């Protein structure tokens, strides 16, 4: 289920726009990156972004923002 959900997110990820809903950060971006970070924290043995370049790029763009970088789950 997780893999399929991530595949759907990948298919709907921005293509040529900075955020999921266009030019502005939205709750959708926050929710997707929070989910990706939780998966990476909870199941570190999986590379959740492998084969999902649009999600990886979205996460990378948002991680430069202090509000994202400072709230990544840590053990």
N, C-alpha and C positions, 0 to 999 in steps of 0.2 A: 504494500500500500504506500509506503513511504517513497519507494522508487518511482511508482506511477505518479504520485503527487508532485514530486520534484520534476518529473518529465513534463507534466502539465505546466508547472511554473516556468520551466525552461522555454516551452513553446510560446508562452504568453509574455516572456521577458522583453524588455525594450529592445527594439532594433532601430538604432539610429536616434534614439531619444535618451536622455539621461536617467529618467525614472520610469517606473512601471506605468504611470498614468500620464506621462508626457514630460513637461518641462519643470514640474514642481514635485518636491518630495511629498509623499502622501503616507497615510497609514498602511497602505499596501506594501510600500518599500520597507517600512519598519517591521511589519509582520513577517515578510519573507526573509529578511536578513536575520531577524531574531530567531526564526525557525531554523535557518541554516546553522547559526551559531550554536543553538541548543543541540542540534543533531551532532555537530562536530564535538561538542563537549560530552554529551551522553554516550555517543558511539564513536570514539576516536579511531577505532580500527577500520572504519569505512571512509573512503574518499567520496563524500557526497557530491562534490562539484565536478568530479571526473566526467567528461562528456557533456558537461552543461556550461559551456563557455559564457553564455549570456548571464546566467546567475552568478558565475564567478566574477564577471566584469562588474555587475551591479554591486556585489558585496565589496569588491575592491574600491569602487568609487565611493561607497558610503563609509568605509573604514577610515578615510582621511578626516572624517568629521569627528570631533571629540566626543559628541554624544553617542556615537557608535563605538569608537575605539575604547572608551572608558567603561563600557558596560558589557564587554564580551565575557561570557561565563568563564570562570576560572576555578580550578580545584582548590 
